[in-house]
Amino acid sequence: MMSTKIQPKNLRLKTMGVLLTALASCLLHAQAQTSTAANAPLTKPIRLVVPYAPGGPIDVTARALAERVKDTLGTVIIDNKPGAGGNLGVDIVAKAPADGYTIGIAAVATHAINPWLFSKMPFNAATDFVGITQMVRVPNVLVMNADTAQRLKINTLADLIAYAKANPGKLNVGSGGNGSAGHLAAEMFKRDAGIFAVHIPYNGGNPAQLALLSGQVDFNFDNLATAAANIKAGKLKALAVTTAQRSAALPDIPAMSETIKGFEIDTWWGLVAPAATPPAMVARLHQAFAAALATPETKSRFGMMMAEPVISTPEQFSAFMKRELTKYEPVVKATGARVD
């Protein structure tokens, strides 16, 4: 009886076919596991750490989103952990189990300014977190005391720059303190416009605003939500917003980039998780919070605070935070401000 001899070429093809079938089976199994993990019911409430006190804009927006995602994620517990300029709460997130059940707020202060301002940081802003989505952008606005602006015949940002260049050292700028967002915005403005103005720091944003209203200082950079009422009342003269485009809330106010090309600085915050959080869980969190940010109700509520909802992918938000960290390094170092 004759036996059938398998040729080497046919044997190789047969073996390759078996291997490809096994590989395809493994890939399908892995995809099924990932899909199941991404859609499986959550086993406990999500903890959202807010590194600031209750009642502020960051806390209010976090609570609004927590309410909106309860149908998709279940209960989201807001845990306020203020202290050390936001570093205390953010450090809790950095060191939490990377399972997606502890997430937190990342803000311009905690992830772009504090790393250069504080001599010792308990976390690494560049490597200890993964972005979920940006939440909010709040424009800052360059405002002058209205009487001062009228007396000096300053009606535009270009007028302010021209006056400062013609009268070096005669203008002063107030802020809520050394290293504050207003101080850094002023330093960026002076650097990019090529002017000099004396910096006068106050102990917080409210005293700085009162000093501006009373004419003790000539101009400052304030949060649009804080300054809007006095702008509308005619007590402050708004020269420009600091975002790349004009604000929908006050569209008649020019953007600084219309006069100083590339100028952009604003207050922002968003959601992050510990760096090793599984991608499937990050994607699930992103989907839920992005949907919440896109609702008309969220846009309306945020708009009351002059805040603009911003949706970004995890990759986009992570990259954005790193760019902001790089942007603020020379600005903070140039001020000499330091917190030990």
Summary of the structure (lengths in Angstrom):
residues: 340
radius of gyration: 25.9
end to end distance: 92.0
largest distance: 115.0
contacts: 1116
relative contact order: 0.17
helix: 48%
strand: 19%
